[in-house]
Amino acid sequence: MSLTDAQWARIEPPLPDRTPRRGGRWRDHREVVDAIAFKFRTGTQRAHLPERYGNW
């Protein structure tokens, strides 16, 4: 289950801009937040996240 658009509208504004920076891979903030929420709801390991959350 992903965040609704209304939930995302409340979370997104304080996040830093999505400009790629040195030293790491840029990821879509919403994808990351959804993946973190899924991990904590299910207790799954990061390596076992569904593909829809990207390659961790």
MDTraj code that builds the backbone (N, CA, C; nanometers):
import mdtraj as md
import numpy as np

residues = "MET SER LEU THR ASP ALA GLN TRP ALA ARG ILE GLU PRO PRO LEU PRO ASP ARG THR PRO ARG ARG GLY GLY ARG TRP ARG ASP HIS ARG GLU VAL VAL ASP ALA ILE ALA PHE LYS PHE ARG THR GLY THR GLN ARG ALA HIS LEU PRO GLU ARG TYR GLY ASN TRP".split()
xyz = np.array([
    [0.0833, -0.1172, 0.0000],
    [0.0000, 0.0000, 0.0000],
    [0.0884, 0.1242, 0.0000],
    [0.0662, 0.2111, -0.0959],
    [0.1435, 0.3338, -0.1081],
    [0.0692, 0.4499, -0.0435],
    [0.1407, 0.5578, -0.0230],
    [0.0781, 0.6782, 0.0300],
    [-0.0247, 0.7320, -0.0685],
    [-0.1302, 0.7889, -0.0163],
    [-0.2273, 0.8553, -0.1032],
    [-0.1674, 0.9892, -0.1476],
    [-0.2260, 1.0487, -0.2497],
    [-0.1792, 1.1798, -0.2947],
    [-0.1936, 1.2837, -0.1839],
    [-0.2998, 1.2750, -0.1050],
    [-0.3203, 1.3700, 0.0050],
    [-0.2116, 1.3543, 0.1118],
    [-0.1762, 1.2299, 0.1450],
    [-0.0700, 1.2067, 0.2428],
    [0.0629, 1.2594, 0.1897],
    [0.0902, 1.2315, 0.0635],
    [0.2155, 1.2760, 0.0033],
    [0.2237, 1.4285, -0.0007],
    [0.1131, 1.4959, -0.0247],
    [0.1109, 1.6423, -0.0295],
    [0.1532, 1.7027, 0.1044],
    [0.1307, 1.6315, 0.2128],
    [0.1711, 1.6806, 0.3458],
    [0.3172, 1.6486, 0.3768],
    [0.3687, 1.5406, 0.3219],
    [0.5050, 1.4965, 0.3516],
    [0.6082, 1.5623, 0.2609],
    [0.5757, 1.5820, 0.1359],
    [0.6727, 1.6240, 0.0348],
    [0.7328, 1.7628, 0.0539],
    [0.6576, 1.8655, 0.0934],
    [0.7146, 2.0011, 0.0970],
    [0.8441, 2.0190, 0.1767],
    [0.8619, 1.9600, 0.2950],
    [0.9867, 1.9856, 0.3676],
    [1.1072, 1.9046, 0.3182],
    [1.0871, 1.8124, 0.2254],
    [1.1990, 1.7323, 0.1762],
    [1.2911, 1.8184, 0.0900],
    [1.4209, 1.7873, 0.0884],
    [1.5139, 1.8659, 0.0066],
    [1.4830, 1.8493, -0.1416],
    [1.5334, 1.9432, -0.2219],
    [1.5107, 1.9312, -0.3654],
    [1.5716, 1.8007, -0.4163],
    [1.5310, 1.7604, -0.5341],
    [1.5739, 1.6307, -0.5863],
    [1.6886, 1.6438, -0.6848],
    [1.7686, 1.7481, -0.6708],
    [1.8832, 1.7666, -0.7578],
    [1.9856, 1.6573, -0.7278],
    [2.0301, 1.5865, -0.8316],
    [2.1321, 1.4832, -0.8072],
    [2.2584, 1.5449, -0.7469],
    [2.3152, 1.4770, -0.6525],
    [2.4372, 1.5248, -0.5875],
    [2.5444, 1.4165, -0.5965],
    [2.6679, 1.4586, -0.5743],
    [2.7783, 1.3634, -0.5772],
    [2.7650, 1.2627, -0.4639],
    [2.8170, 1.1441, -0.4887],
    [2.8300, 1.0472, -0.3823],
    [2.7137, 0.9531, -0.3609],
    [2.6112, 0.9637, -0.4385],
    [2.4998, 0.8727, -0.4177],
    [2.4059, 0.8716, -0.5359],
    [2.3214, 0.7729, -0.5379],
    [2.2225, 0.7627, -0.6452],
    [2.1008, 0.8445, -0.6067],
    [2.0531, 0.9215, -0.6999],
    [1.9304, 0.9966, -0.6759],
    [1.8135, 0.9006, -0.6847],
    [1.7196, 0.9147, -0.5942],
    [1.5986, 0.8331, -0.5946],
    [1.4797, 0.9254, -0.5774],
    [1.3692, 0.8830, -0.6294],
    [1.2453, 0.9570, -0.6133],
    [1.2046, 0.9524, -0.4663],
    [1.1811, 1.0677, -0.4063],
    [1.1472, 1.0725, -0.2636],
    [1.0241, 0.9883, -0.2310],
    [0.9242, 0.9941, -0.3159],
    [0.8009, 0.9199, -0.2856],
    [0.8270, 0.7696, -0.2875],
    [0.9098, 0.7246, -0.3806],
    [0.9445, 0.5824, -0.3864],
    [1.0145, 0.5395, -0.2578],
    [1.1039, 0.6223, -0.2087],
    [1.1783, 0.5905, -0.0865],
    [1.0847, 0.5862, 0.0345],
    [0.9982, 0.6866, 0.0472],
    [0.9056, 0.6907, 0.1607],
    [0.8110, 0.5708, 0.1562],
    [0.7606, 0.5375, 0.0374],
    [0.6732, 0.4205, 0.0243],
    [0.7472, 0.2921, 0.0627],
    [0.8734, 0.2797, 0.0208],
    [0.9518, 0.1603, 0.0533],
    [0.9753, 0.1487, 0.2039],
    [1.0070, 0.2602, 0.2679],
    [1.0286, 0.2593, 0.4128],
    [0.9001, 0.2194, 0.4853],
    [0.7887, 0.2766, 0.4431],
    [0.6604, 0.2428, 0.5060],
    [0.6285, 0.0945, 0.4875],
    [0.6524, 0.0416, 0.3674],
    [0.6268, -0.0998, 0.3405],
    [0.7140, -0.1868, 0.4310],
    [0.8420, -0.1509, 0.4423],
    [0.9353, -0.2286, 0.5245],
    [0.8890, -0.2345, 0.6703],
    [0.8454, -0.1217, 0.7237],
    [0.8025, -0.1200, 0.8638],
    [0.6671, -0.1858, 0.8848],
    [0.5789, -0.1788, 0.7859],
    [0.4485, -0.2458, 0.7987],
    [0.4622, -0.3971, 0.7936],
    [0.5539, -0.4453, 0.7081],
    [0.5637, -0.5895, 0.6855],
    [0.6764, -0.6563, 0.7631],
    [0.7769, -0.5795, 0.8033],
    [0.8918, -0.6374, 0.8717],
    [0.9889, -0.7065, 0.7776],
    [0.9702, -0.6895, 0.6488],
    [1.0576, -0.7545, 0.5517],
    [1.1969, -0.6924, 0.5532],
    [1.2932, -0.7668, 0.5046],
    [1.4282, -0.7142, 0.4922],
    [1.4364, -0.6265, 0.3680],
    [1.5268, -0.5315, 0.3718],
    [1.5441, -0.4390, 0.2598],
    [1.5663, -0.5134, 0.1283],
    [1.6434, -0.6180, 0.1309],
    [1.6738, -0.6944, 0.0096],
    [1.5514, -0.7641, -0.0483],
    [1.4455, -0.7789, 0.0304],
    [1.3257, -0.8487, -0.0160],
    [1.2098, -0.7554, -0.0497],
    [1.2389, -0.6261, -0.0629],
    [1.1334, -0.5324, -0.1024],
    [1.0873, -0.5640, -0.2444],
    [0.9596, -0.5471, -0.2744],
    [0.9108, -0.5694, -0.4104],
    [0.9810, -0.4764, -0.5104],
    [0.9898, -0.5197, -0.6346],
    [1.0585, -0.4430, -0.7386],
    [1.0015, -0.3032, -0.7569],
    [0.8738, -0.2833, -0.7256],
    [0.8130, -0.1512, -0.7468],
    [0.8803, -0.0426, -0.6631],
    [0.9584, -0.0820, -0.5627],
    [1.0285, 0.0150, -0.4792],
    [1.1726, 0.0380, -0.5233],
    [1.2095, -0.0145, -0.6352],
    [1.3436, 0.0072, -0.6881],
    [1.4443, -0.0931, -0.6345],
    [1.5669, -0.0756, -0.6791],
    [1.6759, -0.1654, -0.6425],
    [1.7462, -0.1118, -0.5186],
    [1.7379, -0.1842, -0.4091],
    [1.8022, -0.1438, -0.2850],
    [1.9251, -0.2274, -0.2652],
])
top = md.Topology()
chain = top.add_chain()
for i, resn in enumerate(residues, 1):
    res = top.add_residue(resn, chain, resSeq=i)
    for name in ("N", "CA", "C"):
        top.add_atom(name, md.element.get_by_symbol(name[0]), res)
traj = md.Trajectory(xyz[None], top)
